[in-house]
Amino acid sequence: MRTYIGLDIGSVSVKLAKIDEFGRLVKSIYLRNCGLIETVMEGMEYISDDSEVAGVGVTGSGRKFVGMLVGADLVKTEILAHTFGTLSYYPDVRTLMDIGGEDSKLMILNNGILEDFRLNSICSAGTGSFLESIASRMGIRIEDVGDIALNSRQRLDFPSKCGVFTQSAVVSKKNTGASKEDILMGVCRSLVSNYLTMTKGTNLKPPFVFQGATAKNSAIVAAFEEGLDHEIIVPEYCDVMGAIGISIMTKRLNPAQTNFKGNSLLDKDYRTKTEIADGCANHCELTVLFENDQYVGCIGNKCDKCASIEHRHQEVSRCA
């Protein structure tokens, strides 16, 4: 059986998905990013089997480094990956919403074509890590936030445009005796309100699909339905849709011969080194990857003048 692997590399989490030659999901895993190389290797070990891997794709904020690490055939942005993943399950989707750990994404589609997209990566108040931070300060597991918040009986309004102000308001409400249920529901509404500021100037149309790990929070789903006055669809595999999407894109690419390094990845030692290049005024900061002390490559090079540092490492590896 020929299979295709997709990796979605975020600052908070690492997601992997494997599909078969018919596009069906074979295996998937969602992991907390506890060190990029270590977490990727844990995920690769989990989804490895006896199938023939015909291609590997990588998306997310860490796509360039991990693409170099695993030997990717395709490296694309998460906007495209999420769009392809969602269309494979919901071909009629018009509005696609994703709240990640570090940013939020809005994608507008029409007849299966991506017409527009928006990103919110400036303020943490519109991201999943913001909600997790609030829950942690209240001694509540992020997995329990949704069920607790839906028991709210009194509406509390919090500032939605600044994470610092929201956290300050949460402390103030706690000190005045507000219940944890009301506080958490208020924070969920605040997060959704922050997200919806991205939609100004757009005409959002159903079907609405909400994905990402944050979509598992039933209180945020309820806040979206309240804010949009419409039913929200949450995919079964909402937390790994980006990984599914990039695996589908890789299958469509159908590389004649994959660059994937295979299960030998798990038997090697990896280390990185950060260097400041001196080839231009930018002083490009390069992250150099070594595999069993052999140079693999580097990322961060913004100009051709700083490529010489790569060449120096290549010469070292050839002589080793």
N, C-alpha and C positions, 0 to 999 in steps of 0.2 A: 504493500500500500504506500503510495506517494503522499507525503504530508508537507504542510507549509507552516512555519512558525512565525508568530508575530510577537514583538516585545514593545510595550509602551512604558517608557522610562520617565517617571516623574520625580520631583524632589522629595515627595512624601512616600510614594509607593512605586512598586515595580509590578507590572502585569504581563503575563505571558499567555498566549493562546496557540493551540495547534489545531489546524483544520485538515480534513482529508481532501482528496482530489475532486470531491463533489461539493466542497465548501461547507461541509458539516463540521461542527465543533467536536473535536476528539477529547481535548483536555484543556484546562485553563487553571490559572492560579493567580491570586492577588497577594502580594507580600509587602510588608512595610520595608521601606528603604533604610536598612540598617548598615549601610556601607555598600556602595554601588557594585563593586566587583563581587563581593561575597553574596549579595542578594541575587544578582543575575545568575551566579553559579548554582545557588540553591534552587532557583526556578528552573534552570535548564536540566538539573538533575531530576526534578519532579516530573517534567513532561517528556523526558527521554524514554524511548521504547525501541522496538525492533523495526519500526517503519523507516522507509527511505525518505529523508528530508530533502525535498526538491528545491526549497528556497526559504530564505529568512529575511524578514523585514523588520525595521526598527523605527519607532516614532517616539514623540515626547521630548521633553527638554534635554534629556541626556542621550538623545539618539545618535549624535555624531561619535561620542566616545564609545558607546556600547556597540554601535555598528562596526567600529574598528576592532573592538574586543572579540566579537563573535564571528566576524566575517559576513556582514550583511550583504544581501543582493539588492536591497532597496531601502533607502532612508528618506522618509517624508515627514511633513509636519502633522501634528495631531489633528488639525482642522480637517485635512483630507482623510485621515485614518478614521476619525469618528464619523465622518459623513458616509464613507463606504460601509463601515460596520453597521450603521443604523439602516441604511437603504437595503441592506441584505435581509433585514427582518421587517422593516416598515417602508416599503417602496413609495408610499403616498405621503410620507412625513413632509410637513411644510416648515415647522419650527423645531430646531434641535437645540437643546440646552444642556450644558455640561458645567458642573462646578467641581473643580479640582482642588488639590491641596495648595497650589501656589497661584492659580489664576482661574478665571471663569471664561467660558466660551459660548457664543451665540452664533448659530448657523441658520441662515434662511435658505430654503430650498423651494424649487418650483419644477414639477414634473421630473424629479430625480436629478436636477441640476443645482449645484451650489451657486446661488445668486449673490449672496453677501454674507459677511461674517464680522463679528465684533469680539474684541478681547478686552478683559479687564484684569490687568496685572499690576495696577498701581497701589490699590488699597486692599489690605488683608480682610477688611470687613465683608467682602463678597466671596470669600473662599472657605473651603472645608476646614483648613487648619485654624481659622479664626474660631469657628464653632467648637472645635476640639479643645482649643485653649481655654475658652469659657467653661466648658464642661469639666476640664481638669481642675480648674480653680475651685469648682463647686464640688469636687470629689465624686464626679459622675463619669462612668464609662461612656465613650462616644456612642457605642452600640446601643445604649439604653436611652439616649436623649429623646428619640422620636416618641417612644411609648410614654415616657414621663411627660413630655411637653403636651401631648394630646389630652392629658387630664387637666389642662389649664381651665380655670373658671373665670378669671378676670383678665381683661386685655391690658397689657403693658406695652407702651411704645418706647422704643429706644432710637437713638441717632443711628442712621443707616449709612452715612457717607464717610465715617471715620471709625476705624477699629479701636483707636485709643479712647475716643469719646464714648463708644459703646461699652467698653470694658469698665470705664469709670462709672457709667450709668448703672451697670450691673451691680457694682459694689454698693452704690447708693441705695438701690432697691433692696439688696440683701440686708443692709443696715436698717431699713425701715420695716422689715418683717415680711416682705413679699415672699410668696411661696416659690419653691424651685420650679414647679410646674409652670407658673405664670412667667417667671423670668426666662426659662428656656424657650417657651413658645414665643415670647416677645423677641428673643434673639433670633429665632428662626425666621420670623416675619421681617426683622431688620436685615438679615442676610439676603432674603428674597427681594426686598425693596432695593437694596444696593445693586443686586444683579439686574433688576428691571430698569435701572437708570441707563443701562447699555442699549435698551430697546427704543429709546427716544428717536423719533424720526423714521421708525420702521413700522410696517403694518404686519403685526404678528398674526398668523393664521393657523388654525388646527389642520391636521393632527399635531399636537405638541408631544414631543418625546424628551424626557429628562433622563440623563444617564451620568455615569460616574459613580464612585462609591457613595457620594453624598446622597444620591437618589434612593439609597436604602433607608434614609431617614424619613419616616412616614410624616413627621411634623413639617418638614420642609416641603414635601409633596403637597400637603394640605395647604401650606402657605402659598405655594404657586397656584394651586387651584382657586384659592381665594383671590389672589392678585390678578389672575387672568380670567377668572369667572368661566373656567372651562376644565374639562377632565384632562388629566395629565397621564400619559403612557410612560410606565417605567419598565424597560426591558428586563427579561429574566437574568441576563448576563450584563446588567448595567455597569458593573464595576470593571469589566474587562473589554468593553466595546471597542476601545481604541486599539487594543492588541488584536482583537478579531478583525477589525478593519484593515490594519496593515498586513495581516496574514492574507486576507482576501486580495488586496492590491498586489501582493507578491505572487499569488497564484495566477492573477491575470497577466503579470509580467512574464511568468513562465520562463525563467532563465534556462538557457540551454545547459549550463553547468553552474551549479551553486558555488558561491564562495564560502559557504558555511564550514566552519572548522570542525564540526562534528563533536562527538562525545569526548574527543581528545582534549577538549577545553577543560574538562574536569580534572585532568591529570597533570596540569601545568601550574606553575607558580607565576603570579602576575605582580608587578609593582609599577608605580607611577612616579614621575618626577616633574616638578614644575620648574620651568626655566623662563627667564625674561630675555627675549631675543633683542639683538642690537642692530638689526638690519635696516630699521626705519625709525622715524620719530615716534611712532605709535608704541614702540617697545612691546611688541606683541607678547602676551603671556601664554606660553605653550604648556600643555599637559602632554608629557611623553609617556607612552606605554611600552613596557618591556615584558616579554614572555620568556620565562626561563633565562632571564638576563639578556635576551636577544631583542634588539629594537624592533618594534612592530609598526609604530607610527606616532603621529601627534596631532592634536587639535588646537585651535586657538590662533592659527596663522592667518592674519588678515591681509597679508601682502606677499608677493613673490620674493621680496628681498629677505624676508625672514625664513624662507624655505631652506636656507643654507644650514640651519641648525639641524633640520631633518637629515640632510645629506651627511652631516658629520656623524650622526648616530648610525646611519646606514653603513658608513665606512667602518665604524667600530664593530658593528655586528658582522660584517663580512670578514674582518680580520680575527674575530674571536674563534 
